[in-house]
Amino acid sequence: MVIDFALPAEREAHDPPEARGLARDGVRMLASRRSTGEIGHHAFRDLPDLLLPGDLLVINNTGTLPAQVRADGDLAVHFSTPQPDGAWLVELRQVKDKTTIPNARGFPGQVIPLPSGAVLTLAGRATSRLWRARLSVAVVPYLLQYGAPIRYSYVPREWALSSYQTVFALEPGSAEMPSASRPFTPRVVTRLAARGVLIAPVTLHCGVSSLEADEDPYPELYDVPPATARLVNHVRAGGGRVIAAGTTVVRALETAALRAGGNGTVAAAAGWTSHVVTPETGVTVVDGLLTGLHEPRSSHLRMLAAFAGADLLSRCYEAAITGGYLWHEFGDVHLMLP
């Protein structure tokens, strides 16, 4: 099942909302309810009013790395995801004007000099777009010193790394920001707590989002800690709702549910997950989802269809386009409720 639509260029968010005169929590939020088919329009700061006392909101506490490094000439490297053996998945990009575009160059064994004497060696292709590679120095400390945030063509100027961090960021590890959590501010978190909404963390380090059409996400590093697993199980046993702040949270929790045996509970779990949530796999422990607006034919839309069904999801995206919502990491969001 594929959700396809035309995304007009004017529906792309080119700058952070703060540069457009908005607070982070002032972005718009489409809200849909599967039980009724209702679609509503809100500001993100209305989120506490749309959740119920006793709901559990699970957030991703990963921090965004400055994961792009410029090499010599017109070459840039996007560091995506660590591998269990210490290698990294990387994407080669061609620098064009003030941004980068996909680059089909590269060959096994290629040695790419990087700033400060570091050397990246391509081992072999992992996908049609990504390479397995090894850096001659520790990757994360190197990126923190020499990298810049990954930026695509719809964002015409550079922004500081702080623009790509969420209020929940603790451990640097993501190539790109878990953008569903970007609109959260201390005042929204305070109002959620005052309303009786519980909040618990997982960690899933996000890889690059520039997936080719119909390309599944690749394995990513995740951690569902014991306290979060216990809280998910407690809320579900009491009839409460588990709301995931981001598709990464869904992937982590549904992986932890598989580890628990598929009986509707979550077990503490950590490692690399290859699980892809679709309407066919279904969702077993997550009731609702806060997410961004995703590009046509992206794998994320299959996960969203597992929550909303294809018909409601198509109507939501039609409403978002006609209603002037903005896409991508600096754009608006979608709250999907049961």
Secondary structure, 3 states (H helix, E strand, C coil): CCCCCCCCHHHECCCCHHHHCCCHHHCEEEEEECCCCCEEEEEHHHHHHHCCCCCEEEEECEEECCCEEECCCCEEEEEEEECCCCCEEEEEEEEECCEEEECCCCCCCCEEECHHHCEEEEEEECCCCEEEEEECCCHHHHHHHHCECCCCCCCCCCCCHHHHCCCCCCEEEECCCCHHHCCCCHHHHHHHHHHCCEEEEEEECCCCCCCCCCCCCCCEEEEECHHHHHHHHHHHHCCCCEEEECHHHHHHHHHHHHHCCCCCCCCCEEEEECCCCCCCCCCCCCCEEEEECCCCCCHHHHHHHHHHCHHHHHHHHHHHHHCCCCECCCCCEEEEEC
